[in-house]
């Protein structure tokens, strides 16, 4: 019974951390619940999806993450770009001049 409580607590913590980082809550809940300590540590060191650099497909123009090797839309193999596109999370909020 104690293991179930510990597994659920670790599962919830891993799921919340995974969701914050842009991944699936349910997936990280399962991973962290099945192997509690290792699963939670893995969720903590998992990368932030919204902070990844991006690139445009030269054939169809679809913007994908820089670590994608093949375009999901047209199937073209993607080479590492000379100049990557900044992540969506780096967009600046336009400021209005104060009067």
C-alpha positions in Angstrom: 0.0 0.0 0.0 2.8 2.4 0.8 4.5 1.8 -2.6 1.2 2.7 -4.4 1.0 6.0 -2.5 4.7 6.8 -3.3 4.2 5.8 -6.9 1.1 8.0 -7.3 2.9 11.0 -5.7 6.0 10.5 -7.9 3.7 10.1 -10.9 1.8 13.3 -10.2 5.1 15.2 -9.7 6.6 13.8 -12.9 3.4 14.4 -14.9 3.2 18.0 -13.8 6.9 18.6 -14.6 6.4 17.0 -18.0 3.4 19.1 -18.8 5.2 22.3 -17.8 8.0 21.4 -20.2 5.5 20.9 -23.1 5.1 17.1 -23.1 2.3 14.7 -22.2 1.1 14.7 -18.6 -0.1 11.1 -18.9 3.1 9.8 -20.4 5.3 11.3 -17.6 2.7 10.2 -15.0 3.2 6.6 -16.1 7.0 6.8 -16.4 7.4 8.5 -13.0 4.8 6.1 -11.4 6.4 2.9 -12.6 10.0 3.8 -11.8 9.5 6.6 -9.2 12.9 8.2 -8.5 14.4 7.6 -12.0 11.2 8.7 -13.8 11.0 11.9 -11.8 14.7 12.7 -12.4 14.2 12.0 -16.1 11.2 14.4 -16.2 13.3 17.1 -14.5 16.2 16.9 -17.0 13.9 16.5 -20.1 14.2 19.4 -22.5 11.8 22.3 -22.8 10.0 21.9 -26.1 9.0 25.5 -26.5 12.7 26.7 -26.2 14.0 24.6 -29.0 15.5 26.2 -32.1 13.5 25.8 -35.3 14.2 25.6 -39.0 12.2 25.9 -42.2 11.9 23.0 -44.7 13.5 24.0 -48.0 10.9 22.1 -50.1 7.6 23.0 -48.5 8.4 25.8 -46.0 7.1 24.1 -42.9 8.8 25.2 -39.7 9.9 22.3 -37.6 12.2 21.8 -34.5 15.9 21.8 -35.3 16.3 18.2 -34.1 13.8 16.8 -36.7 15.7 15.0 -39.4 12.7 14.6 -41.8 10.0 17.1 -42.6 6.6 15.7 -41.4 4.7 17.4 -44.2 6.6 16.5 -47.4 9.2 13.9 -46.2 12.3 15.8 -47.3 15.5 15.1 -45.4 16.6 18.2 -43.5 20.2 19.3 -43.2 21.4 21.4 -40.3 20.7 25.1 -41.2 23.3 27.8 -41.4 21.0 30.1 -39.5 18.3 28.6 -37.3 15.0 30.3 -36.5 14.5 31.5 -33.0 12.0 29.6 -30.8 8.5 30.9 -30.5 9.1 31.6 -26.8 11.7 34.2 -27.7 9.2 36.5 -29.4 9.3 40.0 -28.0 6.1 41.6 -26.9 5.7 44.9 -28.7 5.8 47.8 -26.3 3.7 50.9 -26.8 5.4 54.2 -26.3 4.3 55.9 -23.1 3.1 59.5 -23.3 
